[in-house]
Amino acid sequence: MSDWITSIQGTEAGHTAAMFLALLAALLHAVFGSLQKGRIDPWLSRGAIDASQALIALPAALFLVPRPVGSEWLLILGALPIHFVYKLGMAQAFSRGAFTVVYPVVRGMGPVFTVFGAWIVFGEIFLPMQWFGVIVLLSGIFGLAIYNLRTIELDRETLVPALWFAVGTGAMVALYTTYDAYAIRAVPDPFTFLAWFFVICSLDMPVIAALRWRTMRDRPDPVRLLRLGVTGAFIAFGSFGSVMLATRLDKVGEAAILRETSTVFAAIIGWLVLRETVGPRRIALMTLIAVGAVIVELGG
C-alpha cells in the first residue's frame, strides 16, 4: 500500500485519489464531530475516542509499519501540542454552542489559513478561479453560521463565547493541517506517521476525561461511552488518515478546501440526528459551500 501511495504521488491518478480521499474525510469528520457533540459530555466522548485510538493503533505501530528513526520521532512528537490545543478548543466550543453553529465556523477558518500555509511551506499557488471558489465556499460556511446564530434556540446564552473558541480552533485546524502535511511527506512511509500519530497524540484527552469523570455526579453509562469511543476511533482513522494521504498525494490547499465540505454533512447530521432545525435558507447556504469546493477543484 505504501509503495502504491508513493508511486502515484504527484500524478493525475494521485490527484484523483486525493480528491476522493478529501471528500471521504469531509463526510467522516462531520460524523466524528457529531459524536463528540452528541448527548454525552464532549470532554468524556473525546477522551473515550482518543483512548480507543491509542489502544487500537498501538499493535499496528509496533508490528505492521516501519519504526520511526532519528528526526522522524521529533516530527511525530511535534504534532502533539498542536492537536492538544485544537482538541481543547473544540471541546470548549462544543460545550457552549450548538453543533450547526460552532462546526461551520471551525471548519470555515481552516481553509483560508491553510491555503496561505501551503503557499509559504510548500510553494503552492491558487489560480484566480480557485480563489473565487474559496470566497464562495467561505460565504456559504460563514453565512450558515451567522444564520444559525440568529435563529437557533439552543445554547443561546453561551453562543458568543462558543464562537470565539470556534474561531481560535479554526486557526489550529490550519496549523495542524499544514504541519501534519509536512510531517507525512518527510517520513518515508506515510503509514508510519499515521500509526504513531494515533498512539502518541491520543494520550492527552483520556487523562482530562478521567479527571472529569471523577468529579461528575451524573455519569454516562460506561458501556455506551466505550461503544462511542471505539466507533469514534475507527471514524477518526478514516477521516484523518484520508485527508493526510490526500495532502501527500496532491496539493495541501486543495485537500483542505475539499475537506471543508464537511460543513454540508454536518448540517445534515445536525438536522437528522441532533434535531437542530434546518430550512430552505440553510439548504441554499449548504449548496453554496459545495459549489465553492467544486469551483476550487475545477479551477485548478
KEKE-3310 file (N, C-alpha, C; in steps of 0.2 Angstrom, whole numbers, plus 5000, padded with zeros to 4 digits):
npx = (5004:5010:5020:5012:5005:5016:5020:5010:5010:5009:5005:4992:4983:4986:4981:4967:4964:4967:4957:4945:4949:4949:4936:4930:4936:4929:4916:4917:4923:4913:4904:4912:4913:4899:4898:4906:4899:4887:4875:4882:4894:4906:4920:4921:4918:4927:4939:4936:4936:4949:4957:4953:4958:4972:4974:4970:4978:4991:4996:4997:5006:5018:5020:5016:5021:5035:5047:5049:5063:5077:5076:5063:5055:5054:5046:5034:5031:5030:5018:5009:5007:5001:4989:4983:4980:4971:4961:4957:4951:4941:4933:4929:4922:4911:4905:4898:4891:4879:4879:4878:4881:4893:4902:4903:4910:4922:4927:4927:4936:4948:4952:4956:4968:4975:4978:4986:4997:5001:5005:5017:5024:5025:5025:5014:5002:4987:4975:4967:4953:4951:4953:4942:4932:4936:4931:4917:4915:4918:4909:4897:4899:4901:4890:4880:4884:4881:4868:4862:4866:4858:4845:4844:4839:4845:4857:4859:4863:4877:4882:4891:4904:4906:4908:4919:4929:4927:4933:4946:4950:4948:4959:4969:4966:4971:4984:4988:4985:4994:5006:5005:5004:5017:5025:5020:5025:5038:5042:5047:5038:5021:5012:5018:5020:5006:5001:5009:5006:4993:4994:5003:4998:4986:4985:4983:4969:4962:4967:4962:4948:4947:4950:4939:4928:4929:4924:4911:4894:4882:4885:4888:4882:4894:4896:4890:4898:4910:4907:4904:4917:4925:4919:4920:4934:4938:4931:4939:4951:4948:4945:4955:4966:4963:4963:4976:4983:4979:4984:4998:4998:4993:4990:4991:4983:4971:4966:4963:4953:4943:4940:4933:4920:4914:4906:4893:4889:4889:4878:4867:4868:4866:4853:4846:4850:4854:4843:4843:4836:4833:4831:4825:4834:4846:4848:4851:4863:4871:4872:4879:4892:4896:4896:4907:4918:4918:4921:4934:4941:4939:4944:4958)
npy = (4994:5006:5008:5009:5021:5030:5029:5035:5048:5065:5063:5062:5052:5052:5064:5062:5052:5059:5069:5061:5055:5067:5071:5060:5061:5073:5069:5059:5066:5075:5066:5062:5074:5076:5065:5068:5080:5075:5067:5064:5071:5082:5082:5069:5061:5064:5060:5046:5042:5045:5037:5024:5025:5025:5013:5004:5008:5005:4991:4991:5001:4995:4983:4982:4993:5002:5007:5023:5033:5043:5060:5058:5054:5066:5074:5068:5069:5083:5085:5083:5094:5104:5097:5095:5107:5111:5101:5104:5117:5113:5105:5115:5124:5115:5113:5124:5129:5126:5113:5115:5128:5131:5121:5125:5137:5133:5125:5133:5143:5136:5133:5145:5150:5138:5138:5149:5144:5133:5139:5146:5136:5125:5131:5131:5138:5146:5148:5162:5158:5148:5155:5162:5152:5149:5160:5159:5147:5150:5160:5153:5145:5154:5161:5152:5149:5162:5164:5153:5157:5168:5162:5150:5141:5134:5134:5148:5157:5155:5156:5166:5166:5153:5154:5162:5153:5144:5151:5152:5139:5135:5141:5133:5122:5124:5126:5113:5105:5110:5107:5093:5089:5092:5084:5071:5070:5071:5059:5043:5032:5034:5028:5025:5037:5040:5029:5030:5043:5042:5034:5042:5055:5053:5052:5062:5068:5057:5057:5070:5067:5057:5063:5072:5063:5059:5069:5071:5070:5065:5053:5046:5031:5018:5008:5013:5024:5018:5011:5022:5027:5017:5017:5030:5030:5022:5030:5041:5036:5034:5047:5057:5049:5049:5062:5066:5057:5062:5075:5071:5065:5075:5093:5102:5113:5112:5100:5103:5113:5105:5096:5104:5104:5096:5103:5104:5090:5090:5099:5092:5081:5087:5091:5079:5070:5076:5084:5098:5113:5115:5124:5131:5141:5137:5126:5132:5139:5128:5122:5132:5131:5118:5121:5131:5122:5114:5123:5127:5115:5112:5124:5122)
npz = (5000:5004:4995:4983:4986:4986:4973:4965:4969:4965:4952:4939:4943:4956:4960:4957:4966:4978:4978:4980:4993:5001:5001:5006:5019:5023:5025:5035:5045:5048:5054:5065:5072:5076:5084:5095:5099:5103:5114:5125:5137:5129:5133:5139:5129:5119:5126:5127:5114:5110:5119:5114:5101:5103:5109:5099:5088:5093:5091:5077:5075:5082:5075:5062:5054:5047:5060:5066:5064:5071:5067:5063:5074:5081:5072:5073:5087:5087:5083:5094:5104:5096:5091:5104:5109:5099:5101:5114:5112:5103:5112:5121:5113:5109:5121:5123:5113:5099:5088:5074:5073:5079:5072:5058:5059:5064:5054:5043:5046:5044:5030:5024:5031:5029:5016:5014:5022:5015:5004:5009:5015:5006:4993:4985:4974:4972:4958:4950:4948:4957:4969:4969:4971:4984:4990:4988:4994:5008:5010:5010:5021:5032:5031:5034:5047:5053:5050:5058:5071:5072:5072:5079:5094:5103:5117:5118:5127:5128:5116:5110:5117:5113:5099:5098:5103:5093:5082:5086:5087:5073:5068:5073:5066:5053:5056:5061:5050:5040:5046:5049:5036:5031:5039:5036:5023:5025:5032:5026:5025:5024:5032:5044:5050:5052:5060:5072:5075:5079:5091:5100:5100:5106:5119:5128:5130:5136:5149:5154:5153:5162:5174:5174:5175:5188:5195:5192:5194:5188:5179:5163:5155:5156:5147:5135:5133:5131:5119:5110:5110:5104:5091:5087:5086:5075:5065:5066:5061:5048:5044:5047:5042:5029:5024:5027:5019:5007:5007:5005:4992:4984:4981:4996:5000:4991:4996:5009:5007:5000:5010:5019:5015:5023:5032:5025:5027:5040:5044:5039:5047:5059:5058:5056:5066:5078:5079:5076:5070:5052:5037:5021:5018:5024:5017:5005:5008:5011:4999:4992:4999:4994:4980:4980:4983:4972:4962:4966:4964:4950:4945:4946)
capx = (5000:5014:5023:5007:5004:5022:5021:5006:5011:5011:5002:4985:4980:4986:4976:4960:4964:4967:4950:4941:4951:4947:4929:4928:4937:4924:4910:4919:4924:4906:4901:4916:4911:4893:4899:4909:4894:4881:4872:4887:4899:4911:4926:4922:4917:4934:4943:4935:4938:4957:4959:4952:4963:4979:4974:4969:4983:4997:4998:4999:5013:5023:5021:5014:5024:5042:5048:5052:5070:5080:5071:5056:5051:5053:5041:5028:5030:5029:5011:5006:5005:4996:4982:4981:4977:4965:4956:4954:4947:4935:4928:4926:4916:4905:4902:4895:4887:4875:4884:4877:4883:4901:4906:4904:4915:4929:4930:4927:4943:4954:4955:4960:4975:4979:4980:4992:5002:5003:5009:5023:5028:5025:5025:5008:4999:4980:4974:4961:4946:4951:4952:4934:4929:4937:4927:4911:4914:4918:4902:4892:4901:4900:4883:4877:4885:4878:4860:4861:4867:4852:4839:4844:4837:4849:4863:4860:4867:4884:4884:4896:4910:4907:4910:4926:4933:4927:4937:4953:4951:4949:4966:4973:4965:4975:4991:4989:4984:5000:5011:5005:5006:5024:5027:5019:5029:5045:5043:5047:5032:5016:5008:5022:5017:4999:5001:5012:5002:4987:4996:5006:4993:4979:4987:4981:4962:4960:4969:4957:4942:4947:4949:4932:4924:4929:4921:4904:4888:4878:4890:4885:4883:4901:4896:4888:4904:4915:4905:4906:4925:4928:4916:4924:4941:4938:4929:4945:4956:4946:4944:4962:4970:4961:4965:4983:4986:4977:4990:5004:4997:4992:4991:4988:4977:4965:4963:4960:4946:4938:4938:4928:4913:4911:4900:4887:4887:4887:4872:4863:4868:4863:4846:4843:4852:4854:4837:4843:4832:4835:4826:4827:4840:4852:4850:4854:4870:4875:4873:4885:4898:4898:4898:4913:4923:4918:4925:4941:4943:4939:4948:4965)
capy = (5000:5012:5008:5012:5028:5034:5028:5039:5054:5070:5061:5063:5047:5054:5070:5060:5049:5064:5072:5057:5055:5073:5071:5055:5064:5078:5065:5056:5071:5078:5061:5062:5080:5074:5060:5072:5085:5071:5068:5063:5076:5082:5080:5062:5057:5064:5055:5039:5041:5045:5031:5019:5026:5023:5005:5000:5009:5003:4985:4992:5004:4991:4977:4982:4998:5003:5011:5030:5034:5049:5066:5056:5054:5073:5076:5065:5072:5090:5086:5083:5101:5107:5094:5095:5114:5110:5097:5108:5122:5110:5103:5121:5126:5111:5113:5130:5131:5121:5109:5118:5135:5130:5117:5128:5142:5130:5122:5139:5147:5132:5133:5152:5149:5133:5140:5153:5140:5129:5144:5148:5130:5120:5134:5130:5144:5146:5152:5167:5155:5144:5160:5164:5146:5149:5165:5156:5142:5153:5164:5148:5142:5159:5163:5146:5150:5168:5162:5149:5161:5172:5159:5144:5142:5130:5136:5155:5161:5154:5156:5171:5163:5147:5157:5164:5147:5141:5155:5150:5132:5135:5143:5127:5117:5126:5124:5106:5103:5112:5104:5086:5088:5092:5078:5065:5070:5070:5052:5039:5028:5038:5024:5025:5043:5039:5024:5033:5049:5040:5032:5047:5061:5051:5051:5068:5069:5052:5060:5075:5064:5053:5068:5075:5058:5058:5075:5071:5067:5061:5050:5042:5023:5016:5004:5017:5028:5013:5010:5028:5028:5013:5019:5036:5029:5020:5035:5046:5033:5035:5054:5060:5046:5050:5069:5066:5054:5067:5080:5068:5064:5081:5099:5103:5118:5109:5095:5107:5115:5099:5093:5108:5102:5093:5108:5102:5084:5092:5102:5087:5077:5091:5091:5072:5066:5080:5088:5105:5115:5116:5126:5132:5146:5133:5122:5136:5140:5122:5121:5137:5128:5113:5124:5133:5117:5112:5128:5126:5109:5113:5130:5121)
capz = (5000:5004:4988:4978:4988:4984:4965:4961:4972:4960:4946:4938:4947:4963:4960:4958:4973:4983:4978:4984:5000:5004:5001:5011:5025:5025:5027:5041:5050:5051:5058:5071:5076:5079:5090:5101:5102:5105:5121:5131:5138:5124:5136:5140:5122:5116:5130:5126:5107:5110:5122:5109:5095:5105:5110:5093:5084:5095:5088:5070:5076:5084:5071:5055:5050:5049:5065:5065:5066:5071:5067:5062:5080:5083:5068:5076:5093:5086:5082:5100:5107:5091:5092:5110:5109:5095:5105:5120:5109:5101:5117:5124:5109:5109:5127:5124:5107:5095:5083:5067:5073:5080:5067:5052:5060:5065:5048:5039:5047:5042:5023:5022:5034:5027:5009:5015:5025:5010:5000:5012:5016:5000:4987:4982:4972:4969:4952:4952:4949:4964:4975:4969:4974:4991:4993:4988:5000:5014:5010:5012:5028:5037:5030:5038:5055:5055:5050:5064:5076:5073:5073:5083:5100:5108:5120:5115:5132:5128:5109:5108:5119:5109:5093:5099:5104:5086:5078:5088:5085:5066:5066:5075:5061:5048:5059:5061:5043:5037:5050:5048:5029:5030:5043:5032:5017:5027:5034:5020:5024:5027:5037:5050:5053:5054:5066:5078:5077:5083:5098:5104:5100:5109:5126:5132:5132:5141:5156:5156:5154:5168:5180:5174:5177:5195:5198:5189:5198:5183:5174:5157:5155:5154:5141:5130:5132:5127:5112:5107:5109:5098:5085:5085:5084:5068:5061:5066:5057:5041:5042:5047:5038:5022:5022:5027:5012:5001:5007:5002:4985:4979:4985:5003:5000:4988:5000:5015:5004:4999:5017:5022:5013:5029:5034:5022:5030:5047:5044:5038:5053:5065:5057:5056:5072:5084:5080:5076:5064:5045:5032:5014:5018:5026:5011:5000:5010:5011:4992:4991:5001:4989:4974:4981:4983:4965:4958:4968:4961:4943:4943:4946)
cpx = (5004:5017:5018:5006:5010:5022:5016:5006:5013:5008:4995:4981:4980:4982:4969:4959:4963:4960:4945:4942:4948:4940:4926:4930:4932:4918:4911:4920:4918:4903:4905:4914:4904:4893:4901:4904:4888:4879:4877:4892:4905:4918:4927:4922:4924:4939:4942:4937:4946:4960:4959:4957:4970:4979:4974:4975:4990:5000:5001:5006:5019:5025:5020:5018:5031:5043:5051:5059:5073:5075:5064:5052:5050:5047:5034:5026:5028:5021:5007:5003:5000:4989:4979:4977:4970:4959:4953:4949:4940:4930:4925:4921:4910:4902:4897:4890:4884:4880:4884:4879:4891:4904:4908:4910:4922:4931:4930:4934:4949:4956:4959:4967:4979:4982:4986:4998:5005:5007:5016:5027:5030:5026:5019:5004:4992:4979:4968:4954:4946:4950:4944:4930:4930:4932:4919:4910:4914:4911:4897:4893:4899:4893:4879:4878:4881:4870:4858:4861:4861:4846:4838:4842:4841:4855:4864:4864:4874:4886:4890:4903:4911:4910:4918:4931:4933:4932:4945:4955:4951:4956:4971:4972:4970:4982:4992:4989:4991:5006:5011:5006:5013:5027:5026:5023:5036:5047:5042:5040:5026:5012:5012:5020:5010:4998:5003:5009:4996:4988:4998:5001:4987:4980:4985:4974:4960:4961:4964:4950:4941:4946:4942:4927:4923:4925:4913:4900:4884:4883:4886:4886:4890:4901:4894:4894:4909:4913:4906:4913:4927:4925:4919:4931:4942:4936:4935:4950:4955:4947:4951:4966:4969:4964:4973:4986:4984:4982:4996:5003:4996:4993:4987:4982:4971:4962:4960:4953:4941:4935:4933:4921:4910:4905:4893:4884:4885:4880:4866:4862:4865:4856:4843:4844:4851:4848:4837:4840:4836:4829:4829:4833:4846:4853:4853:4862:4874:4877:4879:4892:4900:4900:4905:4919:4924:4922:4932:4944:4944:4943:4955:4967)
cpy = (5006:5013:5011:5019:5033:5034:5033:5046:5059:5068:5062:5058:5049:5060:5067:5056:5054:5067:5067:5056:5061:5073:5066:5057:5069:5074:5062:5061:5074:5073:5061:5068:5079:5070:5064:5077:5081:5072:5067:5069:5076:5080:5073:5059:5058:5060:5048:5037:5040:5039:5025:5019:5023:5016:5002:5001:5006:4996:4986:4996:5000:4985:4977:4988:4999:5008:5018:5030:5041:5055:5064:5056:5062:5076:5074:5068:5079:5091:5086:5089:5104:5104:5094:5102:5114:5106:5101:5114:5119:5108:5109:5124:5122:5111:5119:5132:5125:5119:5113:5125:5135:5127:5121:5134:5139:5128:5128:5143:5143:5133:5140:5151:5144:5134:5144:5149:5136:5133:5145:5141:5126:5124:5133:5137:5143:5150:5157:5163:5151:5149:5162:5158:5147:5154:5163:5151:5145:5157:5159:5146:5148:5161:5158:5148:5157:5167:5158:5153:5166:5169:5153:5146:5139:5134:5144:5159:5160:5154:5160:5168:5156:5149:5159:5158:5143:5144:5153:5143:5131:5137:5137:5122:5118:5124:5117:5103:5104:5108:5096:5084:5088:5086:5072:5064:5068:5063:5047:5035:5032:5034:5024:5032:5042:5035:5027:5039:5047:5037:5038:5053:5059:5050:5056:5068:5063:5054:5065:5072:5060:5058:5071:5070:5058:5063:5075:5068:5063:5059:5046:5035:5022:5012:5008:5022:5024:5012:5016:5029:5024:5015:5025:5035:5027:5025:5040:5043:5035:5043:5057:5056:5048:5057:5069:5063:5058:5072:5077:5067:5070:5088:5100:5108:5115:5104:5098:5110:5110:5096:5097:5108:5098:5097:5106:5095:5086:5095:5097:5082:5081:5091:5084:5069:5070:5085:5095:5107:5116:5119:5127:5136:5142:5129:5125:5137:5134:5121:5126:5134:5122:5116:5127:5128:5114:5117:5128:5120:5110:5119:5128:5117)
cpz = (5000:4998:4983:4980:4985:4976:4962:4964:4966:4953:4945:4942:4954:4965:4961:4964:4979:4984:4982:4991:5004:5006:5006:5018:5028:5028:5034:5047:5053:5056:5065:5075:5079:5085:5096:5104:5104:5112:5127:5131:5133:5127:5137:5134:5119:5119:5128:5119:5107:5113:5117:5103:5097:5106:5104:5088:5086:5092:5081:5070:5078:5079:5064:5050:5052:5055:5063:5067:5066:5072:5066:5068:5082:5079:5071:5083:5093:5085:5088:5103:5102:5091:5098:5111:5105:5098:5111:5117:5106:5106:5121:5120:5109:5115:5128:5118:5103:5090:5076:5067:5074:5075:5061:5053:5060:5058:5043:5040:5044:5035:5022:5025:5031:5020:5009:5018:5019:5005:5003:5013:5010:4993:4983:4980:4969:4963:4954:4953:4955:4969:4975:4972:4981:4994:4993:4993:5006:5015:5013:5019:5033:5037:5034:5045:5057:5055:5056:5070:5078:5074:5077:5090:5106:5110:5118:5120:5132:5121:5107:5111:5115:5102:5093:5100:5097:5082:5079:5086:5077:5064:5068:5069:5055:5050:5059:5054:5039:5040:5048:5040:5028:5033:5039:5026:5019:5029:5028:5019:5028:5033:5044:5054:5056:5060:5072:5080:5081:5090:5102:5105:5103:5116:5131:5135:5137:5148:5159:5157:5160:5174:5180:5176:5184:5198:5196:5194:5194:5178:5169:5158:5152:5147:5135:5128:5129:5120:5108:5105:5104:5091:5082:5083:5077:5063:5060:5061:5050:5039:5042:5042:5030:5020:5022:5021:5006:5001:5004:4995:4981:4984:4991:5003:4997:4993:5006:5013:5003:5006:5020:5020:5018:5033:5032:5026:5037:5048:5043:5044:5059:5064:5058:5063:5078:5084:5080:5069:5058:5041:5025:5014:5020:5020:5006:5002:5010:5003:4990:4993:4996:4982:4974:4980:4976:4961:4960:4964:4953:4941:4943:4939)
residu = (MET:SER:ASP:TRP:ILE:THR:SER:ILE:GLN:GLY:THR:GLU:ALA:GLY:HIS:THR:ALA:ALA:MET:PHE:LEU:ALA:LEU:LEU:ALA:ALA:LEU:LEU:HIS:ALA:VAL:PHE:GLY:SER:LEU:GLN:LYS:GLY:ARG:ILE:ASP:PRO:TRP:LEU:SER:ARG:GLY:ALA:ILE:ASP:ALA:SER:GLN:ALA:LEU:ILE:ALA:LEU:PRO:ALA:ALA:LEU:PHE:LEU:VAL:PRO:ARG:PRO:VAL:GLY:SER:GLU:TRP:LEU:LEU:ILE:LEU:GLY:ALA:LEU:PRO:ILE:HIS:PHE:VAL:TYR:LYS:LEU:GLY:MET:ALA:GLN:ALA:PHE:SER:ARG:GLY:ALA:PHE:THR:VAL:VAL:TYR:PRO:VAL:VAL:ARG:GLY:MET:GLY:PRO:VAL:PHE:THR:VAL:PHE:GLY:ALA:TRP:ILE:VAL:PHE:GLY:GLU:ILE:PHE:LEU:PRO:MET:GLN:TRP:PHE:GLY:VAL:ILE:VAL:LEU:LEU:SER:GLY:ILE:PHE:GLY:LEU:ALA:ILE:TYR:ASN:LEU:ARG:THR:ILE:GLU:LEU:ASP:ARG:GLU:THR:LEU:VAL:PRO:ALA:LEU:TRP:PHE:ALA:VAL:GLY:THR:GLY:ALA:MET:VAL:ALA:LEU:TYR:THR:THR:TYR:ASP:ALA:TYR:ALA:ILE:ARG:ALA:VAL:PRO:ASP:PRO:PHE:THR:PHE:LEU:ALA:TRP:PHE:PHE:VAL:ILE:CYS:SER:LEU:ASP:MET:PRO:VAL:ILE:ALA:ALA:LEU:ARG:TRP:ARG:THR:MET:ARG:ASP:ARG:PRO:ASP:PRO:VAL:ARG:LEU:LEU:ARG:LEU:GLY:VAL:THR:GLY:ALA:PHE:ILE:ALA:PHE:GLY:SER:PHE:GLY:SER:VAL:MET:LEU:ALA:THR:ARG:LEU:ASP:LYS:VAL:GLY:GLU:ALA:ALA:ILE:LEU:ARG:GLU:THR:SER:THR:VAL:PHE:ALA:ALA:ILE:ILE:GLY:TRP:LEU:VAL:LEU:ARG:GLU:THR:VAL:GLY:PRO:ARG:ARG:ILE:ALA:LEU:MET:THR:LEU:ILE:ALA:VAL:GLY:ALA:VAL:ILE:VAL:GLU:LEU:GLY:GLY)
# end
